[in-house]
Amino acid sequence: DYSKGERLAVLPQCCHVYHARCVTRWLRSRGDCPICRSLVKDELRRSTRLC
């Protein structure tokens, strides 16, 4: 669940939404979406869109 004012990130390949801090840590170690396992390109792993 997300609360108002939280920083969120959207993965561009699959459009899944995560807490920005959580998904940033995940992508640094894994490189794929935690839900659907779509691969996140290296350049996008460093610049995931924040909302």
Sequence and secondary structure as in RCSB ss.txt:
>XXXX:A:sequence
DYSKGERLAVLPQCCHVYHARCVTRWLRSRGDCPICRSLVKDELRRSTRLC
>XXXX:A:secstr
   TT  EEE TTT  EEEHHHHHHHHHHS B TTT  B  HHHHHS EE 
